[in-house]
């Protein structure tokens, strides 16, 4: 096994992806309760982007089907338009990526602290980075 945690993580996720089930568009449409043409439209708009076969056929993962259901829920139950849904998906993905990065950085910090030559006194103290917004009051003349 590799000593590099990122490489080990990538290889385990690659193995999990290789075992994942993929559905043709008609099955994904049925599982999500939508018409196949709707799935094609969502793919064109970049809302849900399935993997492609070498021949160009769409292959939807279980995660894609769950995302299709969420798109449908946001659209029908919450009244969010497709542009809003796309932004929600982008922000959700960004939050997930940032959370993963925080975990990686915390693990790296713990590895550094575990080193025998670690010297905490060499780390500069953190400064307060609070931001205060000031707005002048309306003065009467």
Rosetta blueprint (number, residue, H / E / L):
1 X L
2 X L
3 X L
4 X L
5 X H
6 X H
7 X H
8 X H
9 X H
10 X H
11 X H
12 X H
13 X H
14 X H
15 X H
16 X H
17 X H
18 X H
19 X H
20 X L
21 X L
22 X E
23 X E
24 X L
25 X H
26 X H
27 X H
28 X H
29 X H
30 X H
31 X H
32 X H
33 X L
34 X L
35 X L
36 X H
37 X H
38 X H
39 X H
40 X H
41 X H
42 X H
43 X H
44 X H
45 X H
46 X L
47 X L
48 X L
49 X L
50 X L
51 X E
52 X E
53 X L
54 X L
55 X L
56 X L
57 X L
58 X E
59 X E
60 X E
61 X E
62 X H
63 X H
64 X H
65 X H
66 X H
67 X H
68 X H
69 X H
70 X H
71 X H
72 X H
73 X H
74 X H
75 X H
76 X H
77 X L
78 X L
79 X L
80 X L
81 X L
82 X H
83 X H
84 X H
85 X H
86 X H
87 X H
88 X H
89 X H
90 X H
91 X H
92 X H
93 X H
94 X H
95 X H
96 X H
97 X H
98 X H
99 X H
100 X H
101 X H
102 X H
103 X H
104 X H
105 X H
106 X H
107 X H
108 X H
109 X H
110 X H
111 X H
112 X H
113 X H
114 X H
115 X L
116 X L
117 X L
118 X L
119 X L
120 X H
121 X H
122 X H
123 X L
124 X L
125 X L
126 X L
127 X L
128 X L
129 X L
130 X L
131 X L
132 X L
133 X L
134 X L
135 X L
136 X L
137 X L
138 X L
139 X L
140 X L
141 X L
